[in-house]
Amino acid sequence: TVEAGANCAAVGGLVGNGMTWLQGVGALGSVRCASGTRVGGLAGALTSGIVLSAFATGDVEVVSGGQQIGGVVGHATGGGLDNVLSVGMVTGSASVGGIVGRQDDAAVGNVVAVGGPSGVTDVGGIVGGMTGTSTVSAAYWRIPQTGPIIGDSGAGDLADATALTDAQMRTSANVSGVAASKPQLWRLRDGHLPEQRAQYTWRISLPRRR
């Protein structure tokens, strides 16, 4: 668990701010700030960073005025995320996303967001705000309530994203697209929520969600 005070910047469960390659990793604890920006379950901010086969299970919360808050990455500039799972609830104010809070010229693909985002403006099941040449593909979000996949898409390409109810997400055929290119990285079973390889090889169960 990561706890930070007021005006925090670039805070993550594993990485705060960096240009890095993260593969086969996970963050289990929650991330919480009193106020601040660029906060994520795995990384706060990544510049030209790559995240492959990774997961974050904890809740991400910025209590007051949080911007660029994501279940996996708060702010992604360049680079991308591929075969990534987010489980926790994500709470902020603006640019709040189940996977990425704000995405600038970055690619997000083959991702699942189990927890739901909550905020005021630019709130999306997968991405809070998307600009430039950003893309989102093969993305799945479990719906806690009605809402958009992308909170605000000033530019970019939403190629393939699907919002599913809890029952629909527990039917493997409905989420098979996430494992189409690399089935070895996912475990999809009827009656269960999707699991990422980095998670189930660690023998970790998804936290129970109401």
Helices and strands as residue ranges (DSSP letters): E 2-4, E 8-12, E 15-18, E 21-23, E 26-27, E 31-40, E 43-47, E 50-56, E 60-70, E 73-77, E 80-86, E 90-91, E 94-97, E 100-104, E 107-113, E 117-118, E 121-124, E 127-131, E 135-142, E 150-153, E 157-158, E 161-164, H 166-169, G 172-179, G 183-185, E 186-187, E 195-196, H 197-200
